[in-house]
Amino acid sequence: MAQRKLAILNRQGADIGSWSERKPGHYSAQVLIDKAEALRSEALTRHGHGDAEGAYVLLMRYTRFYELVRADKKVDPKSDSFKRFQRQFVAVLDFLESLKKQLTLQIEAEQASASTMG
């Protein structure tokens, strides 16, 4: 059951709306990086307020924006902005792994609690 719940959260995290419908290069890399940063910031806020699921979904969306930036041929991979974005991406991946473990334990605990009550 925990895997099913995580799969649902992954699908929600993959949905970035119309942002993904545009061809690479439609939005400037900086616009995409700024949007990704806004998602990361909101995810950290949600996590701080105890919303691990919401934080997980937003960070998954952050990774989708990273993919969009990487697909843009105009992006200079040596630019300070992109290098900073890459470092943030690695930190987000680490945090996502930690959140995944936390959510798995949380979901399993909720299931155990529900089965003892039912």
Protein Blocks (a to p, Z undefined) as FASTA:
>chain_A
ZZmmmmmmmmmmmpgcjmlmpcehkacfklmmmmmmmmmmmmmmmmmnopaklmmmmmmm
mmmmmmmmmmpmkbcfkbmklmmmmmmmmmmmmmmmmmmmmmmmmmmmmmmmmmmmZZ
